[in-house]
Amino acid sequence: MRTTITIAEDLLREAQKVSGKKGYSEAIVTSLQDYLTLRKRLALLEDLFANKPPHTYRRLKTMRRKRRWSS
């Protein structure tokens, strides 16, 4: 998709340098992909810390002793 955007030249050069891409489009696409991946990981971490796991260490230990858990 073609789009016209205004980006500071120093920011674009830094994105090219960090991503290792030569073209502007490649650098922008790589930067957007990295940003989205990072945001998804952060959302997963926030969800992990916001919700308690359904099991505890003590419960897992008990289940293993009773042979209800494999490993």
C-alpha positions as a Markdown table, in Angstrom:
| # | Residue | x | y | z |
|---|---|---|---|---|
| 1 | Met | 0.0 | 0.0 | 0.0 |
| 2 | Arg | 1.4 | 3.4 | -0.9 |
| 3 | Thr | 1.2 | 6.1 | 1.7 |
| 4 | Thr | 2.7 | 9.5 | 2.0 |
| 5 | Ile | 4.0 | 10.3 | 5.5 |
| 6 | Thr | 6.4 | 12.8 | 7.0 |
| 7 | Ile | 9.2 | 11.3 | 9.1 |
| 8 | Ala | 12.2 | 13.2 | 10.5 |
| 9 | Glu | 15.3 | 12.3 | 8.5 |
| 10 | Asp | 17.5 | 11.6 | 11.5 |
| 11 | Leu | 14.9 | 9.1 | 12.8 |
| 12 | Leu | 14.6 | 7.4 | 9.4 |
| 13 | Arg | 18.4 | 7.1 | 9.2 |
| 14 | Glu | 18.6 | 5.7 | 12.7 |
| 15 | Ala | 15.9 | 3.1 | 11.8 |
| 16 | Gln | 17.9 | 2.1 | 8.7 |
| 17 | Lys | 21.0 | 1.8 | 10.8 |
| 18 | Val | 19.5 | -0.3 | 13.5 |
| 19 | Ser | 17.4 | -2.5 | 11.2 |
| 20 | Gly | 20.3 | -3.1 | 8.8 |
| 21 | Lys | 18.0 | -2.3 | 5.8 |
| 22 | Lys | 19.1 | -0.1 | 2.9 |
| 23 | Gly | 15.8 | 1.1 | 1.6 |
| 24 | Tyr | 13.5 | 3.5 | 3.5 |
| 25 | Ser | 10.4 | 1.2 | 3.0 |
| 26 | Glu | 12.2 | -1.9 | 4.2 |
| 27 | Ala | 13.4 | 0.0 | 7.3 |
| 28 | Ile | 9.9 | 1.3 | 8.1 |
| 29 | Val | 8.3 | -2.1 | 7.6 |
| 30 | Thr | 10.9 | -3.8 | 9.8 |
| 31 | Ser | 10.5 | -1.1 | 12.5 |
| 32 | Leu | 6.7 | -1.5 | 12.5 |
| 33 | Gln | 6.9 | -5.3 | 12.7 |
| 34 | Asp | 9.4 | -5.1 | 15.6 |
| 35 | Tyr | 7.1 | -2.5 | 17.4 |
| 36 | Leu | 4.0 | -4.7 | 17.0 |
| 37 | Thr | 5.9 | -7.8 | 18.2 |
| 38 | Leu | 7.1 | -5.9 | 21.2 |
| 39 | Arg | 3.6 | -4.6 | 22.1 |
| 40 | Lys | 2.1 | -8.1 | 21.8 |
| 41 | Arg | 4.7 | -9.5 | 24.1 |
| 42 | Leu | 4.1 | -6.7 | 26.6 |
| 43 | Ala | 0.4 | -7.3 | 26.5 |
| 44 | Leu | 1.0 | -11.0 | 27.2 |
| 45 | Leu | 3.2 | -10.1 | 30.2 |
| 46 | Glu | 0.7 | -7.7 | 31.5 |
| 47 | Asp | -2.0 | -10.3 | 31.3 |
| 48 | Leu | 0.2 | -12.9 | 33.0 |
| 49 | Phe | 0.8 | -10.6 | 36.0 |
| 50 | Ala | -2.8 | -9.4 | 36.1 |
| 51 | Asn | -4.3 | -12.9 | 36.4 |
| 52 | Lys | -3.3 | -15.5 | 38.9 |
| 53 | Pro | -2.3 | -18.9 | 37.4 |
| 54 | Pro | -4.9 | -21.7 | 38.1 |
| 55 | His | -2.4 | -23.8 | 40.0 |
| 56 | Thr | 0.2 | -23.3 | 42.7 |
| 57 | Tyr | 3.5 | -24.9 | 43.4 |
| 58 | Arg | 2.0 | -26.8 | 46.4 |
| 59 | Arg | -0.9 | -28.1 | 44.3 |
| 60 | Leu | 1.5 | -29.3 | 41.5 |
| 61 | Lys | 3.6 | -31.1 | 44.1 |
| 62 | Thr | 0.6 | -32.9 | 45.5 |
| 63 | Met | -0.6 | -33.9 | 42.1 |
| 64 | Arg | 2.8 | -35.4 | 41.2 |
| 65 | Arg | 2.8 | -37.4 | 44.4 |
| 66 | Lys | -0.6 | -38.8 | 43.6 |
| 67 | Arg | 0.6 | -39.6 | 40.1 |
| 68 | Arg | -2.0 | -37.4 | 38.5 |
| 69 | Trp | 0.7 | -35.4 | 36.8 |
| 70 | Ser | 3.1 | -36.8 | 34.2 |
| 71 | Ser | 6.8 | -36.1 | 34.2 |
